[in-house]
Amino acid sequence: SQTIHQWPATLVQPVGSPLSLECTVEGTSNPNLYWYRQAAGRGLQLLFYSVGIGQISSEVPQNLSASRPQDRQFILSSKKLLLSDSGFYLCAWSSGTGESGYTFGSGTRLTVV
Amino acid sequence: GESVGLHLPTLSVQEGDNSIINCAYSNSASDYFIWYKQESGKGPQFIIDIRSNMDKRQGQRVTVLLNKTVKHLSLQIAATQPGDSAVYFCAETRAQGGKLIFGQGTELSVKP
């Protein structure tokens, strides 16, 4: 069966520090991968999605970037965090063929101080 | 479309009553829709999905209705239980496997 892992679960980082959040999927090949952000009490905003290694689409201009160095690995990064980067970050995957629904990881709570 | 800048509306129901959560979607070209349940501090959990060639789909205690004419989705929960308390989101995509765009979300509170 397919599983998705996100880490860390929580993170407190100072303003101006770098960020790296990792997401991996197991049990499937060539998944579509997504990064979402959720501010407290609000909806989910799509940040990046990827249909293959090295293929990244950015949905909103921001202080973040994403990379997909391996088929089942998706990384969210920043060189210098801003206070406004605080939020709940969620990784998700779907089958590229559309056979499976979209499954989310457990999320990373990022607080920039 | 994405309503990520708005605070969540809330729905309060009595335990045992039926709940109806509504969602307006934005893209008339969307052809696949999903309802998610999100508990505090956790990722969204899949509840039920529906394709655009259907107008109703039933699961265990849940029913999704799709009205393409007015671009409206609803989630009906029968005999609502305290464990149903959560935030519920609808999501749409133009093709399964494509970008999934979330609606605003509704916070459901179940009173015992």
Interface residues (C-beta under 8 A of the other chain):
Chain A: N32 Y34 Y36 Q38 A39 G41 R42 G43 L44 Q45 L46 Y49 E59 L90 A92 S94 S95 G96 T97 G98 E99 G101 Y102 T103 F104 G105 S106 G107 R109
Chain B: E2 S3 V4 G5 L6 H7 L8 Y32 I34 Y36 G41 K42 G43 P44 Q45 F46 D49 F89 A91 A95 Q96 G97 G98 K99 L100 I101 F102 G103 Q104 G105
